């Protein structure tokens, strides 16, 4: 499984009217089950008078079903939560929660119509959702001899490494954050560059 994937950059909302019923889809970042449930409760509190606040979340990488949840919230079983979750799992975006709020407009949609309405609202929300890349990172402390500092700093951008702190004593010390996928390559290159004199420790 890739260490990189798209996640919601911020909360997002779309609205549509389907056969006189008002549908509002609210989408947000949900890195874990707790965040997802907090967001769902927040939307329920925002629309307490809604006919339904149906929801689904997938709090993991895209397509991962280890931390998922759903609710039809009073709609016929299987017509809201399940199609919503299905859209989330196939939407290519990870760590995401969605609540579709419905204000009933007097016209019944039928089970097929409800499935299309709820999955369609999630699709609409995901299509226009601002996203950012989730990168799994690690931090390390390194100390290196002074002659290696210039080459060391030149290497960092290619490996997407960020210097958090610097400390200069008898050696040059750095606290670094980097994508986990680059760690092995970084250690190899740093060891070669300093003839094995670099010290690398976990923070």
Backbone as ProteinMPNN parsed JSONL, in Angstrom:
{"seq_chain_A": "XXXXXXXXXXXXXXXXXXXXXXXXXXXXXXXXXXXXXXXXXXXXXXXXXXXXXXXXXXXXXXXXXXXXXXXXXXXXXXXXXXXXXXXXXXXXXXXXXXXXXXXXXXXXXXXXXXXXXXXXXXXXXXXXXXXXXXXXXXXXXXXXXXXXXXXXXXXXXXXXXXXXXXXXXXXXXXXXXXXXXXXXXXXXXXXXXXXXXXXXXXX", "coords_chain_A": {"N_chain_A": [[0.839, -1.198, 0.0], [0.524, 2.204, -0.843], [2.407, 4.892, 0.607], [1.489, 7.338, 0.16], [-1.35, 9.314, -0.533], [-4.431, 10.879, -1.594], [-6.177, 13.189, 0.476], [-8.97, 14.913, 2.09], [-8.572, 18.422, 1.873], [-9.791, 20.402, 3.31], [-12.931, 21.102, 5.02], [-15.971, 20.639, 3.157], [-18.796, 21.467, 1.103], [-21.745, 20.6, -0.707], [-24.803, 21.175, -2.497], [-28.074, 20.114, -3.541], [-31.193, 19.828, -5.329], [-33.562, 17.341, -5.41], [-36.283, 16.058, -6.879], [-37.898, 17.866, -5.381], [-36.97, 17.421, -2.805], [-34.533, 18.602, -0.533], [-31.11, 18.197, -0.663], [-28.08, 18.017, 1.109], [-24.688, 17.677, 1.023], [-22.071, 17.161, 3.192], [-18.64, 17.15, 3.55], [-15.631, 15.951, 5.055], [-12.263, 15.806, 6.453], [-11.216, 12.779, 7.885], [-9.176, 11.311, 9.798], [-9.308, 9.271, 11.633], [-11.587, 7.06, 13.424], [-12.735, 8.405, 15.586], [-12.521, 11.154, 14.869], [-14.188, 11.125, 12.637], [-16.702, 10.506, 13.773], [-17.055, 12.698, 15.418], [-17.281, 14.763, 13.552], [-19.629, 13.925, 12.214], [-21.526, 14.166, 14.296], [-21.383, 16.887, 14.653], [-22.475, 17.89, 12.258], [-25.047, 16.835, 12.462], [-25.926, 18.317, 14.629], [-25.939, 20.8, 13.476], [-27.96, 20.615, 11.595], [-30.521, 19.935, 12.971], [-33.221, 19.763, 12.475], [-33.559, 18.367, 10.17], [-34.954, 15.899, 7.904], [-33.525, 13.553, 7.532], [-30.199, 12.64, 8.485], [-27.945, 11.15, 6.964], [-25.032, 9.07, 6.957], [-21.537, 8.26, 6.234], [-18.279, 6.871, 6.551], [-14.769, 6.468, 5.8], [-12.067, 5.833, 7.317], [-9.247, 5.68, 6.512], [-6.6, 4.673, 4.209], [-7.35, 5.126, 0.632], [-9.99, 3.006, -0.381], [-9.592, 1.236, 1.685], [-10.973, -0.911, 4.106], [-10.82, -1.173, 6.836], [-11.45, 0.692, 8.86], [-14.366, 1.683, 8.821], [-17.689, 3.123, 8.611], [-21.286, 3.469, 8.697], [-24.602, 4.827, 8.209], [-28.127, 4.645, 7.746], [-29.876, 6.313, 8.897], [-32.756, 6.294, 9.342], [-33.764, 6.212, 6.747], [-34.976, 3.811, 4.272], [-33.552, 0.581, 4.803], [-30.266, 0.118, 3.592], [-30.413, 1.992, 1.557], [-29.086, 4.387, 1.765], [-26.692, 4.802, 3.605], [-25.04, 2.586, 2.761], [-24.721, 2.838, -0.154], [-23.483, 5.331, -0.062], [-21.088, 4.833, 1.367], [-19.934, 3.077, -0.416], [-19.365, 4.761, -2.571], [-17.434, 6.37, -1.355], [-15.375, 4.512, -0.882], [-14.562, 3.931, -3.441], [-13.736, 6.279, -4.469], [-11.15, 7.217, -4.599], [-10.043, 8.813, -2.662], [-8.703, 9.164, 0.57], [-9.256, 8.764, 4.179], [-11.805, 10.02, 4.845], [-14.972, 11.513, 5.573], [-18.513, 11.682, 5.243], [-21.609, 13.401, 5.405], [-24.896, 13.204, 4.417], [-27.459, 15.312, 4.298], [-30.975, 15.407, 4.4], [-33.863, 17.146, 3.493], [-37.104, 16.421, 3.397], [-39.198, 16.711, 0.573], [-41.799, 16.06, -0.08], [-42.235, 14.367, -2.24], [-41.93, 10.972, -2.82], [-39.008, 9.006, -3.386], [-38.531, 6.352, -3.873], [-36.827, 3.143, -3.517], [-34.679, 2.699, -5.375], [-34.371, 5.273, -6.382], [-33.584, 6.624, -4.065], [-31.084, 5.416, -3.521], [-29.673, 6.287, -5.795], [-29.803, 9.043, -5.368], [-28.451, 9.485, -2.888], [-25.893, 8.3, -3.34], [-25.189, 9.809, -5.527], [-25.002, 12.397, -4.437], [-22.75, 12.122, -2.79], [-20.829, 11.604, -4.747], [-20.911, 14.017, -6.133], [-19.955, 15.704, -4.128], [-17.328, 14.699, -3.736], [-16.178, 15.111, -6.23], [-15.8, 17.86, -6.413], [-14.27, 18.374, -4.247], [-11.689, 19.956, -2.367], [-8.395, 18.747, -2.295], [-5.451, 17.324, -0.703], [-2.098, 15.992, -0.564], [-1.459, 13.131, 1.36], [1.27, 12.32, 3.207], [3.254, 9.905, 4.664], [5.341, 10.512, 7.311], [8.621, 10.589, 8.917], [10.731, 11.393, 11.733], [14.11, 12.275, 12.335], [17.206, 12.582, 14.118], [20.328, 13.9, 13.261], [23.9, 13.898, 13.339], [26.707, 15.321, 11.863], [30.043, 15.55, 10.403], [31.596, 18.783, 9.952], [32.774, 19.265, 7.287], [31.04, 17.914, 5.637], [28.641, 19.249, 5.484], [27.722, 21.038, 3.392], [27.311, 19.351, 1.12], [25.455, 17.636, 2.282], [23.254, 19.359, 2.782], [22.611, 19.956, 0.185], [21.593, 17.602, -0.734], [19.107, 17.291, 0.476], [16.632, 18.538, -0.703], [15.958, 16.844, -2.913], [15.142, 14.537, -1.68], [12.964, 15.346, -0.36], [13.274, 16.377, 2.238], [12.945, 18.059, 5.294], [14.464, 20.522, 7.296], [14.151, 20.769, 10.709], [15.363, 21.743, 13.077], [18.575, 23.22, 13.817], [21.864, 22.681, 15.095], [24.969, 23.755, 16.109], [27.92, 22.532, 17.251], [30.772, 20.887, 18.237], [30.318, 19.236, 16.193], [28.009, 19.216, 13.373], [24.619, 19.427, 13.993], [21.366, 18.213, 13.237], [17.819, 18.292, 13.161], [15.443, 16.422, 11.541], [12.695, 16.062, 9.219], [11.085, 13.727, 7.178], [9.659, 12.054, 4.236], [8.648, 8.758, 4.898], [9.201, 6.829, 3.011], [11.592, 7.613, 1.867], [13.57, 7.164, 3.715], [15.448, 4.947, 3.926], [17.066, 5.31, 1.664], [18.105, 7.833, 2.269], [19.652, 7.302, 4.597], [21.594, 5.564, 3.533], [22.857, 7.227, 1.6], [23.799, 9.301, 3.237], [25.543, 7.983, 4.942], [27.491, 7.111, 3.104], [28.395, 9.598, 2.166], [29.593, 10.734, 4.402], [31.574, 9.023, 5.043], [30.817, 7.064, 6.861], [30.739, 8.449, 9.273], [28.55, 9.824, 10.152], [25.948, 10.23, 12.56], [22.894, 8.809, 13.257], [19.806, 9.131, 14.762], [16.69, 8.027, 16.164], [13.967, 10.211, 16.761]], "CA_chain_A": [[0.0, 0.0, 0.0], [1.344, 3.41, -0.958], [2.446, 5.792, 1.757], [0.941, 8.626, -0.287], [-2.671, 9.3, -1.162], [-5.154, 12.143, -1.434], [-7.127, 13.333, 1.583], [-9.607, 16.232, 2.027], [-7.73, 19.53, 2.348], [-10.618, 21.087, 4.31], [-14.332, 20.689, 4.918], [-16.531, 21.031, 1.861], [-20.241, 21.22, 1.097], [-22.49, 20.809, -1.952], [-26.252, 21.09, -2.258], [-28.847, 19.865, -4.749], [-32.612, 19.555, -5.101], [-33.968, 16.163, -6.184], [-37.742, 15.892, -6.724], [-38.345, 18.793, -4.329], [-36.234, 17.213, -1.551], [-33.258, 19.321, -0.484], [-29.992, 17.348, -0.223], [-26.84, 18.734, 1.411], [-23.59, 16.753, 1.334], [-20.952, 17.786, 3.908], [-17.491, 16.236, 3.507], [-14.498, 16.446, 5.846], [-11.134, 14.906, 6.701], [-11.441, 11.888, 9.038], [-8.019, 10.42, 9.909], [-9.626, 8.138, 12.501], [-13.016, 6.892, 13.728], [-13.149, 9.465, 16.524], [-12.7, 12.392, 14.08], [-15.363, 10.93, 11.788], [-17.922, 10.592, 14.596], [-17.155, 14.084, 15.877], [-17.787, 15.515, 12.403], [-21.027, 13.514, 11.995], [-22.33, 14.793, 15.355], [-21.38, 18.336, 14.401], [-23.447, 18.147, 11.182], [-26.384, 16.555, 13.028], [-26.264, 19.468, 15.488], [-26.164, 21.947, 12.585], [-29.251, 20.406, 10.906], [-31.321, 19.06, 13.848], [-34.598, 19.67, 11.974], [-33.576, 17.641, 8.896], [-35.68, 14.627, 7.898], [-32.497, 12.528, 7.709], [-28.771, 12.953, 8.371], [-27.314, 9.857, 6.693], [-23.578, 9.281, 6.938], [-20.589, 7.166, 5.993], [-16.875, 7.307, 6.615], [-13.705, 5.501, 5.557], [-10.962, 6.534, 7.99], [-7.985, 5.018, 6.186], [-6.212, 4.912, 2.808], [-8.438, 4.868, -0.323], [-10.395, 1.615, -0.584], [-9.329, 0.42, 2.876], [-12.237, -1.098, 4.841], [-10.533, -1.501, 8.248], [-12.141, 1.645, 9.749], [-15.481, 2.282, 8.092], [-18.96, 3.162, 9.323], [-22.361, 4.007, 7.87], [-25.939, 4.852, 8.811], [-29.242, 5.093, 6.893], [-30.584, 7.322, 9.695], [-34.21, 6.338, 9.149], [-34.145, 5.877, 5.368], [-35.074, 2.353, 4.146], [-32.257, -0.084, 4.956], [-29.432, -0.084, 2.404], [-30.634, 2.988, 0.485], [-28.32, 5.626, 1.971], [-25.343, 4.585, 4.129], [-24.247, 1.636, 1.964], [-24.264, 3.458, -1.407], [-22.562, 6.437, 0.264], [-19.789, 4.249, 1.694], [-19.424, 2.514, -1.66], [-18.784, 5.885, -3.331], [-16.211, 6.784, -0.657], [-14.332, 3.488, -1.059], [-14.119, 3.909, -4.838], [-13.53, 7.663, -4.907], [-9.733, 7.551, -4.718], [-9.648, 9.747, -1.602], [-8.659, 8.483, 1.852], [-9.522, 9.492, 5.433], [-12.902, 10.926, 4.486], [-16.307, 11.294, 6.148], [-19.545, 12.483, 4.574], [-22.985, 13.37, 5.916], [-25.868, 13.746, 3.464], [-28.649, 15.802, 5.008], [-32.133, 15.49, 3.505], [-35.134, 17.753, 3.911], [-38.1, 15.78, 2.523], [-39.999, 17.721, -0.131], [-43.17, 15.619, -0.362], [-42.28, 13.338, -3.282], [-41.101, 9.809, -2.475], [-38.059, 8.675, -4.455], [-38.421, 4.903, -4.061], [-35.509, 2.676, -3.07], [-33.682, 2.973, -6.426], [-34.175, 6.728, -6.427], [-32.803, 7.018, -2.879], [-29.695, 4.967, -3.74], [-29.072, 7.209, -6.777], [-29.693, 10.387, -4.771], [-27.398, 9.535, -1.854], [-24.578, 8.064, -3.942], [-24.943, 10.966, -6.401], [-24.575, 13.534, -3.619], [-21.36, 11.864, -2.381], [-20.022, 11.78, -5.97], [-20.859, 15.467, -6.361], [-19.081, 16.271, -3.102], [-15.943, 14.275, -3.962], [-15.68, 15.69, -7.492], [-15.393, 19.256, -6.22], [-13.579, 18.463, -2.955], [-10.272, 20.318, -2.395], [-7.608, 17.671, -1.692], [-3.997, 17.478, -0.571], [-1.463, 14.689, -0.485], [-1.065, 12.647, 2.681], [2.568, 11.657, 3.119], [3.672, 9.359, 5.957], [6.676, 11.05, 7.567], [9.362, 10.188, 10.117], [11.726, 12.389, 12.15], [15.401, 11.732, 12.752], [18.27, 13.52, 14.485], [21.619, 13.482, 12.7], [25.09, 14.74, 13.547], [27.677, 15.041, 10.799], [31.218, 16.416, 10.441], [31.403, 20.042, 9.224], [33.06, 19.235, 5.843], [29.944, 17.27, 4.869], [27.39, 20.021, 5.603], [27.25, 21.572, 2.103], [26.766, 18.23, 0.34], [24.279, 17.169, 3.029], [22.12, 20.27, 2.533], [22.287, 19.876, -1.237], [20.873, 16.34, -0.931], [17.788, 17.287, 1.131], [15.432, 18.785, -1.516], [15.598, 15.69, -3.749], [14.493, 13.513, -0.85], [11.832, 16.039, 0.307], [13.595, 16.416, 3.666], [12.843, 19.395, 5.887], [15.234, 20.722, 8.526], [13.325, 21.35, 11.775], [16.265, 22.535, 13.925], [20.014, 23.065, 13.559], [22.683, 22.976, 16.272], [26.38, 23.637, 15.728], [28.886, 22.445, 18.358], [31.971, 20.361, 17.582], [29.79, 18.681, 14.936], [26.769, 19.882, 12.947], [23.459, 18.606, 14.362], [20.123, 18.591, 12.565], [16.593, 17.525, 13.381], [14.87, 16.345, 10.195], [11.441, 15.35, 8.942], [11.134, 13.272, 5.786], [8.753, 10.954, 3.903], [9.185, 7.467, 5.351], [9.672, 6.057, 1.849], [12.962, 8.031, 1.501], [14.478, 6.986, 4.85], [16.548, 4.009, 3.629], [17.962, 5.973, 0.704], [18.77, 8.914, 2.994], [20.679, 6.716, 5.474], [22.664, 5.057, 2.666], [23.599, 8.346, 1.005], [24.478, 10.051, 4.295], [26.656, 7.136, 5.399], [28.528, 7.195, 2.066], [28.873, 10.977, 2.097], [30.401, 11.077, 5.586], [32.458, 7.864, 5.325], [30.335, 6.356, 8.059], [30.884, 9.234, 10.503], [27.255, 10.396, 10.542], [25.175, 9.517, 13.588], [21.454, 8.986, 12.996], [19.005, 8.581, 15.867], [15.242, 8.29, 16.111], [13.568, 11.27, 17.697]], "C_chain_A": [[0.878, 1.255, 0.0], [1.291, 4.241, 0.32], [1.855, 7.15, 1.418], [-0.451, 8.43, -0.883], [-3.349, 10.633, -0.885], [-6.1, 12.074, -0.239], [-7.823, 14.688, 1.432], [-8.691, 17.318, 2.605], [-8.472, 20.342, 3.411], [-12.063, 20.629, 4.143], [-14.959, 21.317, 3.671], [-18.018, 20.685, 1.855], [-20.838, 21.478, -0.288], [-23.971, 20.601, -1.649], [-26.967, 20.851, -3.585], [-30.301, 19.625, -4.36], [-33.015, 18.395, -6.008], [-35.439, 15.895, -5.878], [-38.259, 16.617, -5.479], [-37.716, 18.533, -2.952], [-34.908, 17.959, -1.642], [-32.187, 18.38, 0.09], [-28.741, 18.198, -0.021], [-25.775, 17.695, 1.768], [-22.448, 17.543, 1.972], [-19.821, 16.762, 3.994], [-16.362, 16.816, 4.346], [-13.425, 15.36, 5.993], [-11.418, 14.082, 7.964], [-10.279, 10.907, 9.143], [-8.258, 9.205, 10.797], [-11.123, 8.138, 12.802], [-13.534, 8.02, 14.617], [-13.418, 10.776, 15.785], [-13.958, 12.297, 13.229], [-16.644, 11.121, 12.597], [-18.144, 12.013, 15.122], [-17.757, 14.966, 14.774], [-19.262, 15.204, 12.158], [-21.937, 14.18, 13.032], [-22.447, 16.297, 15.166], [-22.421, 18.694, 13.325], [-24.874, 17.895, 11.668], [-26.862, 17.728, 13.879], [-26.576, 20.701, 14.638], [-27.529, 21.856, 11.904], [-30.163, 19.505, 11.748], [-32.74, 18.846, 13.336], [-34.696, 18.911, 10.653], [-34.374, 16.351, 9.025], [-34.707, 13.474, 8.157], [-31.1, 13.162, 7.666], [-28.054, 11.61, 8.209], [-25.805, 10.07, 6.555], [-22.794, 8.024, 6.617], [-19.19, 7.724, 6.149], [-15.945, 6.135, 6.311], [-12.419, 6.157, 6.06], [-9.631, 5.817, 7.778], [-7.6, 5.349, 4.758], [-7.373, 4.594, 1.859], [-8.716, 3.379, -0.497], [-10.207, 0.716, 0.623], [-10.6, 0.314, 3.725], [-12.034, -1.4, 6.325], [-11.282, -0.583, 9.22], [-13.239, 2.363, 8.971], [-16.737, 2.266, 8.955], [-20.017, 3.751, 8.412], [-23.675, 4.002, 8.639], [-26.965, 5.347, 7.799], [-30.072, 6.16, 7.595], [-32.072, 7.443, 9.355], [-34.662, 6.121, 7.719], [-34.257, 4.346, 5.282], [-33.684, 1.711, 4.123], [-31.531, -0.289, 3.619], [-29.558, 0.965, 1.327], [-29.76, 4.237, 0.63], [-26.871, 5.331, 2.381], [-24.468, 3.707, 3.242], [-23.799, 2.236, 0.622], [-23.303, 4.625, -1.172], [-21.157, 5.897, 0.545], [-19.129, 3.681, 0.437], [-18.747, 3.591, -2.507], [-17.471, 6.331, -2.688], [-15.067, 5.812, -0.943], [-13.781, 3.454, -2.484], [-13.797, 5.306, -5.372], [-12.079, 8.093, -5.016], [-9.218, 8.532, -3.672], [-9.721, 9.013, -0.259], [-9.055, 9.382, 3.011], [-10.651, 10.512, 5.261], [-14.213, 10.502, 5.151], [-17.293, 12.178, 5.411], [-20.888, 12.303, 5.284], [-23.867, 13.955, 4.824], [-27.151, 14.04, 4.235], [-29.798, 15.908, 4.008], [-33.301, 16.177, 4.196], [-36.176, 17.262, 2.914], [-39.022, 16.83, 1.907], [-41.38, 17.251, -0.534], [-43.287, 14.552, -1.421], [-41.368, 12.176, -2.906], [-40.232, 9.421, -3.669], [-38.021, 7.184, -4.77], [-37.004, 4.455, -3.717], [-34.41, 2.968, -4.096], [-33.347, 4.453, -6.506], [-33.341, 7.226, -5.254], [-31.33, 6.641, -3.039], [-28.991, 5.933, -4.696], [-28.849, 8.585, -6.17], [-28.53, 10.457, -3.779], [-26.008, 9.285, -2.441], [-24.194, 9.244, -4.839], [-24.455, 12.183, -5.631], [-23.124, 13.358, -3.157], [-20.425, 12.097, -3.57], [-19.821, 13.268, -6.245], [-19.884, 16.141, -5.386], [-17.618, 15.952, -3.348], [-15.349, 14.923, -5.209], [-15.168, 17.113, -7.313], [-14.606, 19.473, -4.923], [-12.126, 18.914, -3.12], [-9.466, 19.229, -1.672], [-6.147, 18.077, -1.529], [-3.403, 16.087, -0.414], [-1.106, 14.357, 0.959], [0.245, 11.881, 2.486], [2.958, 11.193, 4.519], [5.114, 9.799, 6.208], [7.294, 10.466, 8.835], [10.321, 11.324, 10.47], [12.977, 11.666, 12.623], [16.321, 12.872, 13.17], [19.56, 13.008, 13.881], [22.717, 14.439, 13.148], [26.105, 14.318, 12.498], [28.891, 15.954, 10.953], [30.987, 17.662, 9.572], [31.716, 19.963, 7.729], [31.93, 18.65, 4.994], [28.681, 18.12, 4.785], [26.858, 20.494, 4.25], [26.619, 20.475, 1.251], [25.48, 17.698, 0.958], [23.064, 18.04, 2.705], [21.665, 20.221, 1.073], [21.423, 18.633, -1.528], [19.405, 16.434, -0.489], [16.595, 17.519, 0.207], [14.996, 17.582, -2.349], [14.861, 14.614, -2.974], [13.338, 14.107, -0.03], [12.032, 16.117, 1.82], [13.588, 17.858, 4.161], [13.67, 19.451, 7.17], [14.332, 21.399, 9.549], [14.17, 22.231, 12.693], [17.716, 22.257, 13.514], [20.765, 23.389, 14.848], [24.147, 22.72, 15.915], [27.262, 23.66, 16.972], [30.205, 21.971, 17.735], [31.605, 19.594, 16.298], [28.524, 19.46, 14.574], [25.6, 18.943, 13.241], [22.186, 19.122, 13.705], [18.983, 17.687, 13.011], [15.823, 17.579, 12.067], [13.518, 15.643, 10.17], [11.446, 14.969, 7.473], [10.058, 12.225, 5.518], [9.405, 9.627, 4.268], [9.793, 6.666, 4.192], [11.105, 6.418, 1.442], [14.0, 7.699, 2.571], [15.686, 6.098, 4.524], [17.577, 4.649, 2.699], [18.766, 7.084, 1.394], [19.919, 8.368, 3.854], [21.877, 6.237, 4.648], [23.523, 6.196, 2.131], [24.384, 9.129, 2.053], [25.695, 9.281, 4.811], [27.818, 7.21, 4.407], [29.202, 8.572, 2.072], [29.837, 11.325, 3.235], [31.393, 9.976, 5.965], [32.091, 7.17, 6.636], [30.405, 7.136, 9.338], [29.563, 9.856, 10.992], [26.603, 9.551, 11.624], [23.701, 9.852, 13.357], [20.674, 8.357, 14.136], [17.532, 8.909, 15.673], [14.898, 9.343, 17.139], [12.486, 10.746, 18.62]], "O_chain_A": [[1.85, 1.347, 0.751], [0.276, 4.287, 1.015], [1.733, 8.014, 2.287], [-0.688, 7.491, -1.643], [-2.897, 11.413, -0.047], [-6.733, 11.05, 0.021], [-7.315, 15.546, 0.709], [-8.113, 17.154, 3.679], [-7.848, 20.906, 4.31], [-12.378, 19.861, 3.234], [-14.535, 22.373, 3.203], [-18.448, 19.737, 2.512], [-20.482, 22.449, -0.956], [-24.338, 19.942, -0.677], [-26.521, 21.327, -4.63], [-30.606, 19.268, -3.222], [-32.834, 18.457, -7.224], [-35.792, 15.547, -4.751], [-38.962, 16.043, -4.648], [-37.902, 19.327, -2.03], [-34.245, 17.953, -2.679], [-32.342, 17.841, 1.186], [-28.386, 19.004, -0.882], [-25.949, 16.923, 2.712], [-21.921, 18.479, 1.371], [-20.026, 15.64, 4.456], [-16.152, 18.029, 4.354], [-13.647, 14.184, 5.703], [-11.815, 14.634, 8.991], [-10.372, 9.789, 8.636], [-7.514, 8.227, 10.733], [-11.834, 9.09, 12.479], [-14.639, 8.524, 14.417], [-14.425, 11.438, 16.042], [-14.709, 13.266, 13.11], [-17.562, 11.815, 12.16], [-19.281, 12.466, 15.253], [-18.624, 15.801, 15.032], [-20.057, 16.113, 11.921], [-22.998, 14.699, 12.684], [-23.474, 16.9, 15.478], [-23.154, 19.673, 13.462], [-25.794, 18.64, 11.332], [-28.038, 18.09, 13.858], [-27.382, 21.544, 15.032], [-28.179, 22.873, 11.663], [-30.542, 18.425, 11.296], [-33.396, 17.872, 13.706], [-35.777, 18.814, 10.072], [-34.466, 15.775, 10.109], [-35.015, 12.542, 8.899], [-30.857, 14.101, 6.908], [-27.613, 11.009, 9.188], [-25.358, 11.12, 6.093], [-23.292, 6.902, 6.707], [-18.948, 8.906, 5.907], [-16.286, 4.974, 6.533], [-11.771, 6.922, 5.347], [-8.975, 5.401, 8.733], [-8.213, 6.224, 4.147], [-8.29, 3.865, 2.239], [-7.801, 2.589, -0.73], [-10.616, -0.445, 0.598], [-11.231, 1.326, 4.029], [-12.967, -1.834, 7.001], [-11.703, -1.029, 10.287], [-13.066, 3.496, 8.523], [-16.837, 1.495, 9.909], [-19.691, 4.456, 7.457], [-23.834, 3.258, 9.607], [-26.732, 6.323, 7.085], [-30.882, 6.836, 6.96], [-32.581, 8.537, 9.113], [-35.845, 5.868, 7.49], [-33.696, 3.647, 6.126], [-32.759, 2.233, 3.501], [-32.103, -0.797, 2.655], [-28.9, 0.869, 0.29], [-29.7, 5.057, -0.287], [-25.94, 5.572, 1.613], [-23.305, 4.027, 2.994], [-22.617, 2.155, 0.287], [-22.416, 4.877, -1.987], [-20.165, 6.421, 0.037], [-17.916, 3.793, 0.256], [-17.686, 3.36, -3.087], [-16.507, 6.637, -3.39], [-13.939, 6.226, -1.211], [-12.659, 2.999, -2.706], [-13.61, 5.493, -6.575], [-11.792, 9.2, -5.471], [-8.095, 9.026, -3.777], [-10.699, 8.317, 0.014], [-9.177, 10.598, 2.859], [-10.471, 11.706, 5.502], [-14.518, 9.316, 5.276], [-16.957, 13.289, 5.001], [-21.247, 11.203, 5.703], [-23.624, 15.068, 4.356], [-27.821, 13.143, 4.745], [-29.626, 16.429, 2.906], [-33.674, 15.84, 5.32], [-36.148, 17.63, 1.74], [-39.551, 17.706, 2.592], [-42.079, 17.96, -1.258], [-44.319, 13.887, -1.514], [-40.17, 12.368, -2.697], [-40.668, 9.499, -4.817], [-37.529, 6.792, -5.828], [-36.089, 5.275, -3.635], [-33.33, 3.432, -3.73], [-32.19, 4.836, -6.676], [-32.506, 8.118, -5.403], [-30.44, 7.435, -2.736], [-27.86, 6.349, -4.446], [-27.827, 9.223, -6.425], [-27.72, 11.383, -3.831], [-25.051, 9.974, -2.086], [-23.027, 9.63, -4.906], [-23.594, 12.919, -6.112], [-22.357, 14.32, -3.132], [-19.365, 12.706, -3.425], [-18.715, 13.718, -6.546], [-19.106, 17.017, -5.762], [-16.756, 16.817, -3.193], [-14.161, 15.244, -5.244], [-14.218, 17.526, -7.979], [-14.313, 20.608, -4.547], [-11.393, 18.332, -3.92], [-9.819, 18.835, -0.561], [-5.678, 19.04, -2.135], [-4.123, 15.121, -0.162], [-0.535, 15.173, 1.682], [0.317, 10.928, 1.709], [2.989, 11.993, 5.455], [6.005, 9.498, 5.414], [6.602, 9.927, 9.698], [10.683, 12.125, 9.608], [12.911, 10.595, 13.227], [16.23, 13.983, 12.648], [19.862, 11.818, 13.972], [22.486, 15.637, 13.313], [26.336, 13.13, 12.272], [28.789, 17.017, 11.564], [30.266, 17.601, 8.576], [30.975, 20.555, 6.944], [31.874, 18.867, 3.784], [27.741, 17.751, 4.082], [25.663, 20.365, 3.984], [25.521, 20.649, 0.722], [24.534, 17.354, 0.249], [21.987, 17.531, 2.394], [20.489, 20.417, 0.769], [20.623, 18.632, -2.464], [18.554, 15.726, -1.027], [15.616, 16.777, 0.3], [13.8, 17.323, -2.481], [14.056, 13.869, -3.535], [12.806, 13.46, 0.873], [11.086, 15.945, 2.589], [14.151, 18.753, 3.53], [13.595, 18.559, 8.015], [13.805, 22.482, 9.291], [13.756, 23.334, 13.05], [18.034, 21.212, 12.947], [20.353, 24.267, 15.606], [24.517, 21.629, 15.48], [27.346, 24.675, 17.665], [30.701, 22.598, 16.799], [32.453, 19.341, 15.443], [28.031, 20.262, 15.367], [25.591, 17.798, 12.791], [21.962, 20.33, 13.631], [19.158, 16.485, 13.209], [15.577, 18.662, 11.537], [13.236, 14.76, 10.98], [11.773, 15.79, 6.617], [9.586, 11.573, 6.449], [10.58, 9.405, 3.977], [10.763, 5.929, 4.368], [11.768, 5.639, 0.758], [15.191, 7.928, 2.36], [16.823, 6.468, 4.82], [18.785, 4.547, 2.914], [19.958, 7.25, 1.135], [21.024, 8.91, 3.838], [23.028, 6.473, 5.015], [24.752, 6.147, 2.195], [25.503, 9.57, 1.792], [26.744, 9.867, 5.082], [28.975, 7.351, 4.802], [30.426, 8.679, 1.992], [30.771, 12.106, 3.057], [31.974, 9.988, 7.051], [32.957, 6.752, 7.404], [30.16, 6.576, 10.406], [29.484, 10.351, 12.116], [26.69, 8.324, 11.612], [23.317, 11.018, 13.274], [20.86, 7.18, 14.443], [17.178, 9.936, 15.093], [15.454, 9.374, 18.237], [12.006, 11.476, 19.487]]}, "name": "protein", "num_of_chains": 1, "seq": "XXXXXXXXXXXXXXXXXXXXXXXXXXXXXXXXXXXXXXXXXXXXXXXXXXXXXXXXXXXXXXXXXXXXXXXXXXXXXXXXXXXXXXXXXXXXXXXXXXXXXXXXXXXXXXXXXXXXXXXXXXXXXXXXXXXXXXXXXXXXXXXXXXXXXXXXXXXXXXXXXXXXXXXXXXXXXXXXXXXXXXXXXXXXXXXXXXXXXXXXXXX"}
